[in-house]
Amino acid sequence: MLKKIIPWFSSKGDSAKLAILIYHRVLEKTDPYREEEVNAVEFDWQMGLIAKNFNVMKLTEAVRSLKSGELPAAAVCITFDDGYADNFNVALPILKKWNLPATFFISTSFLDGGCMWNDSIIESISHSQERTLDLTQHDLGSYALSTLEERKSAIGELLKKTKHLPYERRLAITQTINKNLGVEINKDIMLTTGQVRGLYENGMEIGAHTDTHPILTKVENDIAFAEIEKSKNVLENMLGSKVNLFAYPNGKPNQDYNQQHVSMVRDFGFDAAVSTEWGVSSKNSDLYQLPRFTPWDKTQARFMIRLLKNYFH
């Protein structure tokens, strides 16, 4: 099937384009509170389609090929952000089944039992027996939690309102939510150090994603510098190998990061960095702001159509 599809839409060499896919989690089964995440069955058929129809590359190899003008036709890279345990438990076996490489960008402070702010909110609300949540002390109002739809609505509102807050304020809010709802947060959501090593030992690439996943434009430059530096150092010490790839938290250019942060990443010696700006990369792309996109479609036909259309973005 690869030979049939490639001539329709993609060239190689100097005019070739690179699509980089971004995932976060691969759930064992569908979760009504995380409907945007793929489950294992969906991820399996997605990887099958990609393996049969595209040239899947390690991101480091794709970057080198972009620079040299030797990128193959229909080039695709697969990436994951944050460092969820299901990347190892669920995604890795499927990637190995289809013999596909991927790059995993890790926020290092959450390894070994940590929990990101968004997951803390989701876990607290989805597992609580309480019927209301009062956050007036944080000027965030009150929320009804009696039904599934009310809980989903509360989660959506709170994620939107807290996403771009400074780390300390966001932490205080999530701690209040957890305390008021009386839920013990799952300590197995994120990867362990051993699992990160396991990904690497299975031929996967590991990239840095800051230490605590701050929105870089919301913190002082010295803090942003330290966040990037620590994640790189922790991962390199963990793996005994250079970490040459970086992903900007949240990843929207000029909103979540700016040119100062691009310069920081370049000065740290990374070979490339990825954003969440939609599109594809070409030989002339900024290697420190490579675009990515999320293939969220739930049917095989729409999934393939979106992948093909992305090459013409």
C-alpha positions in Angstrom: 0.0 0.0 0.0 2.9 2.3 0.6 3.9 2.3 -3.0 0.4 3.1 -4.1 -0.2 6.1 -1.8 3.2 7.9 -1.8 3.1 9.1 -5.4 -0.2 10.7 -4.9 0.9 13.3 -2.4 4.5 13.3 -1.4 7.9 13.8 -2.9 11.3 13.1 -1.5 14.6 14.9 -1.1 14.7 18.8 -1.0 10.9 19.1 -1.5 9.9 16.4 0.9 7.8 17.2 4.0 7.8 15.7 7.5 4.6 15.1 9.5 5.1 14.8 13.3 2.3 13.2 15.2 1.7 14.1 18.9 0.1 11.8 21.5 -0.1 12.0 25.2 -1.8 8.9 26.5 -2.8 5.5 25.1 -5.5 4.2 27.5 -6.3 0.5 28.0 -9.9 1.3 27.4 -11.9 4.5 26.7 -12.3 6.8 29.7 -15.4 9.2 29.6 -13.3 11.8 31.4 -10.5 11.6 28.8 -12.3 11.3 25.5 -9.6 13.1 23.6 -7.1 10.2 24.3 -6.9 7.1 22.1 -7.4 3.7 23.6 -5.3 0.6 22.8 -7.6 -0.7 20.0 -7.6 2.7 18.3 -3.9 3.2 18.7 -3.3 -0.3 17.2 -5.1 0.3 14.0 -3.7 3.8 13.7 -0.1 2.4 14.0 -1.0 -0.3 11.5 -2.2 2.2 8.9 0.9 4.4 9.5 3.3 1.4 9.2 1.7 0.3 5.9 1.4 3.7 4.3 4.2 5.9 5.5 8.0 6.0 6.1 8.2 6.2 9.9 11.5 7.6 11.2 13.1 8.4 14.5 12.9 12.1 15.0 16.7 12.5 15.2 17.0 10.8 11.8 14.3 12.9 10.3 16.0 16.1 11.5 19.3 15.0 9.9 17.5 14.1 6.7 15.6 17.5 6.6 18.9 19.3 7.0 20.6 17.3 4.2 17.7 17.3 1.8 17.5 13.5 1.9 14.1 13.1 3.6 12.2 10.1 2.1 8.7 10.6 0.7 5.7 10.4 3.2 8.0 10.8 6.2 6.3 10.6 9.6 7.5 10.7 13.2 5.5 9.6 16.3 5.9 11.6 19.5 4.5 11.5 23.0 4.4 14.3 25.6 4.6 14.4 29.4 5.6 10.8 30.4 2.6 8.7 31.2 3.0 5.2 32.4 0.6 3.9 29.7 3.2 5.0 27.2 5.3 2.1 28.4 2.5 -0.4 29.4 0.2 0.1 26.5 1.8 2.1 23.7 5.2 0.4 23.6 3.9 -3.2 22.9 1.9 -1.8 20.0 4.8 0.2 18.6 6.9 -2.9 18.8 4.2 -5.0 17.2 4.4 -2.7 14.1 8.2 -2.2 14.4 7.8 1.6 14.8 10.1 4.1 16.6 8.7 6.9 18.7 10.1 9.8 20.7 8.9 10.3 24.3 9.2 13.8 25.8 9.4 13.6 29.6 8.6 16.2 32.3 11.0 14.8 34.9 9.6 16.0 38.2 6.5 13.8 37.8 8.4 10.5 37.5 8.2 7.8 40.1 4.8 8.6 41.7 4.1 12.2 40.7 1.0 13.7 39.1 0.5 16.6 36.7 -1.9 19.3 37.6 -4.5 18.4 35.0 -4.5 14.7 36.0 -4.9 15.8 39.7 -8.0 17.7 38.7 -9.4 14.9 36.6 -8.7 12.2 39.2 -10.1 14.2 42.1 -13.4 15.1 40.3 -14.0 11.8 38.5 -13.4 9.6 41.7 -15.0 11.8 44.3 -18.4 11.0 46.0 -19.0 14.7 46.7 -21.8 16.5 44.9 -20.3 20.0 44.9 -16.9 21.6 44.7 -16.4 25.0 46.3 -13.4 27.0 45.0 -14.6 30.5 46.0 -11.4 30.9 48.1 -9.5 30.8 44.8 -12.1 33.1 43.0 -13.1 30.1 40.8 -16.7 29.7 42.0 -18.6 26.5 42.8 -19.3 23.4 40.7 -22.1 20.8 40.7 -20.8 17.2 40.6 -23.9 15.1 40.8 -23.9 13.7 37.2 -21.3 12.6 34.7 -22.0 15.6 32.5 -21.6 18.0 35.4 -18.3 16.4 36.4 -17.1 16.6 32.8 -18.2 20.2 32.6 -16.4 21.1 35.8 -13.2 19.4 34.7 -13.3 21.3 31.3 -13.9 24.6 33.0 -11.2 24.2 35.6 -8.6 22.9 33.1 -9.3 26.0 30.9 -9.1 28.4 33.9 -5.9 27.0 35.4 -3.9 26.0 32.4 -1.9 29.2 32.1 -1.7 30.2 35.7 1.7 30.4 37.5 2.9 27.1 38.8 2.5 28.0 42.5 -1.1 29.2 42.1 -2.0 26.2 40.0 -0.6 23.9 42.6 -2.5 25.6 45.4 -5.8 25.2 43.5 -5.2 21.5 42.7 -4.3 20.8 46.3 -7.5 22.5 47.4 -9.6 20.4 45.0 -8.0 17.2 46.1 -8.5 18.1 49.8 -12.1 19.2 49.4 -13.0 16.1 47.4 -11.1 13.7 49.6 -9.6 11.6 46.8 -6.3 9.8 47.0 -4.5 10.4 43.7 -3.3 7.4 41.8 0.5 7.2 42.1 0.9 5.1 39.0 -0.2 7.6 36.4 3.3 8.7 35.3 6.3 6.7 34.2 8.9 5.4 36.6 12.6 5.9 36.1 12.8 2.2 35.2 10.1 2.5 32.6 11.9 5.5 30.9 15.0 3.4 30.7 12.9 0.5 29.4 11.6 2.8 26.5 15.1 3.7 25.7 16.4 0.2 25.8 13.6 -0.8 23.4 14.9 1.5 20.8 12.7 4.5 21.6 14.0 8.1 21.8 13.8 10.2 24.9 13.5 13.9 24.8 13.3 16.7 27.4 10.0 18.5 28.3 11.1 20.7 31.2 11.0 19.6 34.8 7.6 20.7 36.1 5.9 21.5 32.8 5.5 25.3 33.3 4.1 27.5 30.5 7.5 29.1 29.8 6.0 32.6 29.0 4.5 32.6 32.5 7.7 32.3 34.4 10.9 34.4 34.6 13.7 33.6 32.2 15.9 32.2 34.9 13.2 29.8 36.0 12.6 28.8 32.3 16.4 28.3 31.9 16.6 26.1 35.0 13.5 24.0 34.0 15.1 23.2 30.6 18.5 22.5 32.1 17.2 20.2 34.9 15.1 18.1 32.6 18.0 17.6 30.2 20.5 16.8 33.0 18.1 14.4 34.8 17.4 12.4 31.7 21.0 12.3 30.6 22.1 11.0 34.0 19.3 8.5 34.0 20.1 7.1 30.5 23.8 7.6 30.4 23.3 9.2 26.9 22.8 12.6 25.4 19.3 14.0 25.1 19.2 16.1 22.0 15.4 16.7 21.5 13.1 19.1 23.3 9.3 19.8 23.4 7.9 23.1 24.6 5.2 22.6 27.3 1.8 23.3 25.7 3.7 24.4 22.7 1.9 27.3 21.1 4.4 29.7 19.5 4.3 33.3 20.9 1.8 32.2 23.5 3.4 29.4 25.5 7.0 30.0 24.5 8.8 32.8 22.6 12.1 33.4 20.8 14.0 33.7 24.1 13.1 30.2 24.9 14.0 29.0 21.4 17.4 30.5 22.0 17.7 28.8 25.3 17.0 25.4 23.8 19.5 26.1 21.0 22.2 27.2 23.4 21.7 24.1 25.5 22.9 22.0 22.6 19.6 20.4 21.6 19.5 19.4 17.9 15.8 20.2 17.5 12.6 21.1 19.3 8.9 20.6 18.6 5.9 22.8 19.1 2.2 22.1 18.9 1.6 24.4 15.9 -0.3 22.5 13.2 1.5 21.7 10.0 4.4 19.8 8.4 8.2 20.6 8.2 10.3 21.1 5.2 14.0 21.7 4.5 13.5 25.4 5.3 11.7 24.9 8.6 13.2 26.1 11.9 14.5 23.0 13.5 13.8 24.5 16.9 10.1 25.0 16.2 9.0 21.9 14.3 5.2 21.7 14.0 3.1 18.7 15.1 -0.5 17.8 15.1 -2.9 15.4 16.8 -4.7 12.8 14.7 -7.9 12.6 16.7 -10.2 10.9 14.2 -12.0 7.8 15.3 -12.5 6.1 11.9 -9.7 4.7 9.7 -10.9 6.7 6.6 -11.0 10.0 8.4 -7.7 9.3 10.1 -5.9 8.7 6.8 -7.6 11.7 5.1 -6.4 14.0 7.9 -2.9 12.6 7.6 -2.8 13.2 3.9 -4.4 16.6 4.1 -1.8 17.7 6.7 0.9 17.4 4.0 -0.7 20.3 2.2 -1.2 22.5 5.2 
